[in-house]
Amino acid sequence: MKHYGIDPKGAGGYKLSYDFLRLVGIDLVLSYVGLFPRKFLERGKGFIDEYGRIMKFEQYKDDTRIITYHGGYFKNFEDYESWEQPDPNLNARLAQFLEGRKIQKEMNDEIFSIPATGSLMECTWEGFGLETFSRLLSKQKEIKKVFDDRGSFTLELVKILIENDAQMILLWDDYGFKNGLFMKPSLYQKYIFPWIKQICDYAHKNDSKIFLHSDGDLLEIFEDIINCGVDVINPVESTTANPEYDIFKLNKKYGERITFSGNLSPILLALGEISEIESYAKRLLRELAPGGGYIFGSGHSINPAVTLDRFEAMQSIKRKYGNYPINVPD
């Protein structure tokens, strides 16, 4: 069986990264069971992953190295059809998950490791690039084939993970951008959500949870996501163009049906005053955390622009007020 540069016997690096994350106060950590490299670019510049996404390494002036999306490898449906589809039974996937779980146990469950993989929408449009993907939407037979490939792969991988005692699985699946969705709601309802519902139904029948990460303004499909059975939604961006896509408003309407995660804007973390960060962090805990149903964290990531004092401002509020019973002053 091919492994595409991924060690099928184990997962290097988790011990160091988990140690670091525990030290800085991040409790929910990931093992990576998807988005593996398939072809490597010249001179170590990056790779094409198993979904056809071109990913390149970039370096900041302070030597911070990140990996960024640089377009789709598939120029048309024929390119896609000639591509070897991801195999959910690839040994490295389960090895990654089990290694993360092993280190969690070695750390006396002070962190919680969950497997993370790509899902349907994000990996599909990024494999083609947005323009090619948009043209493909007019070809119903072809686009259905692509989404069904993604859905059947994700469902099968979820089953394998749950059979090996995965208690929660994170799906990377951006559905929109800051001004709205990538496609009209009816297409999500036709191609995406029937698969997400199958995934959630299987997880719930086997005492597991589904954690969905999707950036963008999702207001038009938010109730669809809940009706699929998604357990946790992240990050409910506070920086979209839609003032109604607001985590506090959504919590009042849907808080009994879904757990919210994140929302503390990375822009605020990078540029805001310490007092502003602390005030917003308190509000998140005060309004969302009582009774459960909220996971405190950034509204996307801790990017290189976030200085240590700003990160510490966020974490200090969690340490001070993030324990039950929740009691955060106005």
RODREN-389891 format. One record per atom (N, C-alpha, C): residue in three letters; x, y, z. Coordinates in steps of 0.2 Angstrom, whole numbers, plus 5000, padded with zeros to 4 digits. Example, Ala and Ser with C-alpha at 12.3 -4.5 7.8 and 13.67 -1.06 7.14 Angstrom:
BEGIN
ALA506649725039ALA506249785039ALA506649845039SER506449895035SER506849955036SER506450005039
This chain:
BEGIN
MET500449945000MET500050005000MET500450065000LYS500250114996LYS500650174996LYS500550225002HIS501050255004HIS501050305010HIS501150375009TYR501450385003TYR501550455001TYR501950495006GLY502450465008GLY502850505013GLY502650505020ILE502050475022ILE501850475029ILE502050415032ASP502350415038ASP502550355041ASP501950315044PRO501850255041PRO501250215043PRO501250185050LYS501950185053LYS502050155060LYS501950205065GLY501850265064GLY501850315070GLY501750385067ALA501850435072ALA501750505071ALA502250545074GLY502750565071GLY503250605074GLY503050675076GLY503250705081GLY503150775083GLY502550785087TYR502150735088TYR501550755093TYR501750765100LYS502250725102LYS502450735109LYS502650805111LEU503150835106LEU503350905107LEU502850955107SER502450945102SER501850995101SER501350995106TYR501150935108TYR500650925114TYR500950955120ASP501650945122ASP501950965128ASP501851045127PHE502051075122PHE501951145121PHE501251175122LEU500851145119LEU500151165119LEU499851155126ARG500051105130ARG499851095137ARG500151155141LEU500751175140LEU501051225144LEU500751295143VAL500551305137VAL500251375135VAL499451375137GLY499151315139GLY498451315141GLY497951295136ILE498251265130ILE497751235125ILE497551165127ASP496951145128ASP496751085130ASP496551035124LEU496251065119LEU495951025114LEU496551025108VAL496850965107VAL497350965102VAL497150915097LEU497550915091LEU497350875085LEU497850825083SER497650765081SER498050725077SER497750725069TYR498150715065TYR497950735058TYR497950665054VAL497350655052VAL497150585048VAL496950605041GLY497050665039GLY496850675032GLY497350735029LEU497250755023LEU497550805020LEU498350795019PHE498450725018PHE499150705017PHE499450725010PRO500150735010PRO500450755004PRO500350694999ARG500350714992ARG500250664987ARG500850664982LYS501050734980LYS501550744976LYS501950804979PHE502650804979PHE503050854982PHE503250904977LEU503250964978LEU503551014973LEU504251014973GLU504551054968GLU505251054968GLU505651094974ARG506151064976ARG506651104981ARG506251114987GLY505851064989GLY505551074996GLY505051134997LYS504751154991LYS504351214991LYS503651204994GLY503451144994GLY502751124996GLY502551054993PHE501951044992PHE501650984990PHE500950994987ILE500750944984ILE500050934982ILE499750884986ASP499150894990ASP498950854994ASP498450804991GLU498150754995GLU497750704992GLU497150724989TYR496950784990TYR496350814987TYR496450864981GLY497150864979GLY497250904974GLY497450974975ARG497550994982ARG497651064984ARG498451074983ILE498651134980ILE499351154980ILE499451194986MET499951164990MET500051194997MET500851214997LYS501051274998LYS501751294998LYS501951325005PHE502551315006PHE502851345012PHE503051415011GLU502851455016GLU503051525016GLU503451545023GLN503851595023GLN504251605029GLN504251685030TYR504051695036TYR504051765039TYR504751795040LYS504751855041LYS505451885042LYS505751865049ASP505251845054ASP505551815060ASP505651745060ASP505651715054ASP505851645052ASP505251595054THR504651625056THR504051585057THR503851555050ARG503751485050ARG503651455043ARG502851425043ILE502551445038ILE501851425038ILE501751395031ILE501151355030ILE500951325024ILE500351355022THR500251375015THR499751415013THR499451385006TYR498851395005TYR498551364999TYR498651404993HIS498851374987HIS499051414981HIS498651384975GLY498051364976GLY497651344970GLY497551274969GLY497151254964GLY496951184963GLY497351154958TYR497551094959TYR497851054954TYR497451034948PHE496851024949PHE496350994944PHE496151054939LYS496251054933LYS496051104928LYS495351084925ASN495151024926ASN494451004923ASN494250944927PHE493650914925PHE493450854928PHE493850794926GLU494150794920GLU494550744917GLU495150734921ASP495450794923ASP496050784928ASP495850754935TYR495250774937TYR495050744943TYR494950664942GLU494650644937GLU494450574936GLU495150534935SER495650564933SER496350524932SER496750524939TRP496450554944TRP496850564950TRP496650504955GLU497150474958GLU496950414963GLU496650444969GLN496050414970GLN495650444976GLN495950424982PRO495850464988PRO496150454994PRO495850384997ASP496250355000ASP496050285003ASP495950295010PRO495250285013PRO495150285020PRO495550235024ASN495750185021ASN496050125024ASN496850135025LEU497050185022LEU497850205023LEU498050195030ASN498550155031ASN498750135038ASN498950195042ALA499250245038ALA499550305042ALA498950345045ARG498350345043ARG497750375046ARG497650355053LEU497550285053LEU497450265060LEU498050265065ALA498650265062ALA499250265066ALA499350335069GLN499150395065GLN499150455067GLN498650465073PHE498050445072PHE497550445078PHE497750415084LEU498050355083LEU498250315089LEU498850345093GLU499250375089GLU499850405092GLU499650465096GLY499150505093GLY498950555097GLY498550535104ARG498150485103ARG497850455109ARG498350425114LYS498850395112LYS499350365116LYS499750425120ILE499850475117ILE500250535120ILE499750565125GLN499150575123GLN498650595128GLN498650555135LYS498650495134LYS498650445140LYS499250455144GLU499850465140GLU500450475144GLU500450545148MET500050595145MET499950655149MET499450655154ASN499150595156ASN498650585161ASN498050625159ASP497850625152ASP497250655150ASP497250735151GLU497750765152GLU497750835153GLU497650875147ILE497750845141ILE497450865135ILE497050815132PHE496650835127PHE496150795123PHE496350795116SER496550735113SER496750735106SER496150705102ILE496050745097ILE495450715092ILE495750715085PRO495550665081PRO495750665074PRO495450715070ALA495750745065ALA495550795061ALA495650775054THR495150785049THR495250775042THR494850825038GLY494950825032GLY494550865027GLY493850825026SER493450865024SER492750845023SER492550855015LEU491950885014LEU491650885008LEU491850945004MET491651005006MET491651065003MET492251095002GLU492651115007GLU493251145007GLU493751105002CYS493851045003CYS494351004999CYS494151004992THR493451004991THR493250994984THR493451064980TRP493151124982TRP493351184978TRP494051194978GLU494451184983GLU495151204983GLU495551154979GLY495251094978GLY495651044973GLY495551074966PHE495051104964PHE494951134958PHE495151204957GLY495151244963GLY495151314962GLY494451344961LEU494351404964LEU493651424964LEU493351434957GLU493751454952GLU493451474946GLU493251404942THR493651354942THR493551294939THR492951254943PHE492951264949PHE492451234953PHE491751264952SER491751324951SER491151364949SER490851344943ARG491251334938ARG491051304931ARG490751234932LEU491051194936LEU490951124937LEU490251124940LEU490051174944LEU489351164947LEU488751164942SER488851184936SER488351184931SER488251114928LYS488751064929LYS488751004927LYS488550954932GLN487850944933GLN487650904939GLN487850834940LYS487950804935LYS488250734935LYS488950734938GLU489350774935GLU490050774937GLU490150804944ILE489750854946ILE489850884953ILE489650834958LYS489050804956LYS488850754961LYS489350694962LYS489650674957LYS490150624957LYS490750644962VAL490950704961VAL491450734966VAL491250734973PHE490650764974PHE490450764981PHE490350704984ASP490050654980ASP489950584983ASP490550554984ASP491050564980ASP491750534982ASP492050564989ARG491950624990ARG492150654996ARG491750635002GLY491050625001GLY490650605006GLY490750535008SER490850485003SER490950415005SER491650405008PHE492150445006PHE492750435009PHE492750465016THR492450515018THR492450545024THR492050505029LEU491450475027LEU491050435031LEU491450365032GLU491750335028GLU492150275029GLU492750295034LEU493050345033LEU493550365038LEU493350375045VAL492750405045VAL492450415052VAL492250355055LYS491950305051LYS491850235054LYS492450205057ILE493050205053ILE493650175055ILE493850205062LEU493850275062LEU494050305068LEU493650285074ILE492950285073ILE492550275079ILE492550205081GLU492750155076GLU492850085078GLU493450075082ASN493850125082ASN494450125086ASN494450175092ASP493850195094ASP493650225100ASP493750305099ALA493750335093ALA493750405093ALA493050435096GLN493150475101GLN492550505104GLN492350565101MET492750595097MET492550655094MET493050665087ILE492750685082ILE493150695076ILE492950765073LEU493550795071LEU493450865068LEU493450865061LEU493050895057LEU492950895050LEU493150975048TRP493750975044TRP493851045041TRP493451055035ASP492951105035ASP492551105029ASP492251175028ASP492651225027ASP492451295026ASP491851295020TYR491351325022TYR490751335018TYR490651405015GLY491051445018GLY490951515015GLY491551565017PHE491451625015PHE491951675016PHE491551735020LYS491951785021LYS491651835025LYS491051875022ASN490951865016ASN490351905013ASN489751855011GLY489851785013GLY489351745011GLY489551675010LEU489151635007LEU489251565005LEU489651554998PHE489951494997PHE490351484991PHE489851464986MET489251434987MET488751424983MET488051434986LYS487451424982LYS486851444985LYS486651384990PRO486251404995PRO486051355000PRO485751294997SER485351294992SER485051234989SER485551184987LEU486151204985LEU486651154983LEU487051124989TYR487051154995TYR487351125001TYR486851075003GLN486151095002GLN485651045004GLN485650985000LYS485750994994LYS485750934989LYS486350894989TYR486950924990TYR487550884989TYR487950874995ILE487950915000ILE488350915006ILE488050885012PHE487450915014PHE487150895020PHE486850825021PRO486650795015PRO486450725016PRO487050685019TRP487650695016TRP488250665019TRP488450675026ILE488450745028ILE488550765034ILE488050735039LYS487450725037LYS486950695042LYS487150625043GLN487250585037GLN487450515038GLN488050505043ILE488550555042ILE489150555047ILE488950565054CYS488550615055CYS488350625062CYS487850575065ASP487450545061ASP487050495063ASP487450435065TYR487950415061TYR488350355063TYR488750375069ALA489050435070ALA489450455076ALA488950445082HIS488350475082HIS487950475088HIS487750405090LYS487650355085LYS487450285086LYS487950255090ASN488550285089ASN489150245092ASN489550295097ASP489150335101ASP489350375106ASP489950425104SER489950445098SER490450495096SER490150565094LYS490550615094LYS490350675092LYS490650705086ILE490350745082ILE490650785076ILE490750855078PHE491350875077PHE491550945078PHE491750975071LEU491351025069LEU491351055062LEU491751125062HIS492251125058HIS492551195058HIS492351225051SER492051275051SER491951315045SER491951385046ASP492451415042ASP492451495042ASP491851515038GLY491851585038GLY491351625034GLY490651635037ASP490251675033ASP489551685036ASP489151625034LEU488851595038LEU488451535037LEU487751535039LEU487551605040LEU486851615043LEU486351575039GLU486351575032GLU485851555028GLU485851475028ILE486351445031ILE486351365031ILE486451345038PHE486351395043PHE486551375050PHE486051325053GLU485451335051GLU484951285054GLU485051215050ASP485251215044ASP485351155041ASP485951115044ILE486451155046ILE487051115050ILE486751085056ILE486351125060ILE486151095066ILE485651035065ASN485251035060ASN484850985058ASN485150925056CYS485750925053CYS486250875052CYS486450835058GLY486450865064GLY486650835070GLY487350855072VAL487650905069VAL488350925071VAL488350945078ASP488850925082ASP488850935089ASP489151005091VAL489751015087VAL490151075089VAL490251115083ILE490151185083ILE490251225077ILE490851275079ASN491351285074ASN491851325076ASN492051365069PRO492251425069PRO492351465075PRO491751525076VAL491251525071VAL490751575071VAL491151645071GLU491451655065GLU491851715065GLU491451775067SER491851815071SER491551885073SER491751935068THR492051925062THR492251975058THR491951965051THR491351935050THR491051925044THR490751995042ALA490452005036ALA490152065034ALA489352065037ASN489152015040ASN488452005041ASN488352015049PRO488052075051PRO488052085058PRO487552035062GLU487151995058GLU486651945061GLU487051885062TYR487551875059TYR487951815060TYR488451825066ASP488051825072ASP488351845078ASP488251785083ILE488751765087ILE488751705091ILE488351715097PHE488251775099PHE487751785105PHE487051775103LYS486851805097LYS486151795094LYS486051725093LEU486551695090LEU486451625088LEU486351575094ASN486751595099ASN486651555105ASN485951565108LYS485651625108LYS485051625111LYS484551585107LYS484651575101LYS484151545096LYS484351465096TYR484951445096TYR485151375095TYR485551345101GLY485651385106GLY486151365111GLY485951295114GLU485351275114GLU485151215117GLU485251155112ARG485451165106ARG485551115101ARG486251105098ILE486651155100ILE487351145097ILE487851175102THR488451155102THR489051185106THR489451235102PHE489551295104PHE489951345100PHE490651335103SER491151355098SER491851355099SER492151415096GLY492551445100GLY493051495097GLY492651565098ASN492751605092ASN492451675091ASN492851725093LEU493451725097LEU493851775099LEU494251795093SER494051855090SER494351875084SER495151875084PRO495451845079PRO496151845078PRO496451915076ILE495951955073ILE496152025072ILE496252065079LEU495752055083LEU495752085090LEU496352055093LEU496451995093LEU497051965097LEU497751995094ALA497752015087ALA498352045085ALA498452115086LEU497852155085LEU497952225085LEU497552255091GLY497152225095GLY496752255100GLY497152275106GLU496852315110GLU497152335117GLU497052275121ILE497452265126ILE497352215131ILE496752215134SER496452275136SER495852285139SER495252255135GLU495352265128GLU494752245124GLU494752175123ILE495352145123ILE495352065123ILE495052035129GLU495252065135GLU495052035141GLU494252045141SER494052105139SER493252115140SER492852075135TYR493152055129TYR492752015125TYR492851945127ALA493351925130ALA493451855132ALA492951845138LYS492951895142LYS492451885148LYS491751875146ARG491551915140ARG490851915138ARG490751845135LEU491251815131LEU491151745129LEU490951695134LEU491351705140LEU491251655145LEU490651665149ARG490451735150ARG489851755154ARG489251735150GLU489151745144GLU488551735140GLU488451665137LEU489051625136LEU489051565132LEU489151505136ALA489551515142ALA489851455145ALA489351425151PRO488951465154PRO488451435159PRO488051385157GLY488051325160GLY487751265158GLY488051225153GLY488651245151GLY488951205146GLY488751225139GLY489051195134GLY488951215127GLY489351265124TYR489951285127TYR490451325124TYR491151305125ILE491551305120ILE492251295120ILE492651355119PHE493051385124PHE493351445123PHE493951445119GLY494051495115GLY494651495110GLY494651545105SER495151555101SER495151605096SER494651595090GLY494551645087GLY494051645081GLY494351615075HIS494951585075HIS495251555070HIS495851515072SER496351555074SER497051525075SER497451575080ILE497951555082ILE498451605085ILE499051615080ASN498951665076ASN499351675070ASN500051715072PRO500551725068PRO501151755070PRO501151825072ALA500551855070ALA500451925072ALA500251935080VAL500051885083VAL499851885090VAL500451885094THR500451945098THR501051945103THR500951905109LEU501451895113LEU501351855119LEU500951885124ASP500951945125ASP500551975130ASP499851975128ARG499651985122ARG498951975120ARG498651905120PHE499051855119PHE498851785120PHE498751775127GLU499251795131GLU499151785138GLU498551825141ALA498351875138ALA497751915141ALA497151865140MET497151835134MET496551795133MET496551735137GLN497151705138GLN497251645142GLN497151655150SER497351715152SER497251735159SER496451735161ILE496051765156ILE495351765158ILE495051695158LYS495351645154LYS495051575154LYS495251545161ARG495851555163ARG496151525169ARG495751555175LYS495551625175LYS495251655180LYS494551635181TYR494151635175TYR493451635175TYR493151565171GLY493651525169GLY493351475164GLY493151405168ASN493151405175ASN492951345178ASN492251355181TYR491951295181TYR491251295183TYR491151295191PRO490651325194PRO490151365191PRO490451435188ILE490151455182ILE490451515179ILE490151575182ASN490651615184ASN490451675188ASN490851735185VAL490651765180VAL491051815177VAL490751885178PRO491151935181PRO490851995182PRO490752035176ASP490252085176ASP490052125170ASP490652175169
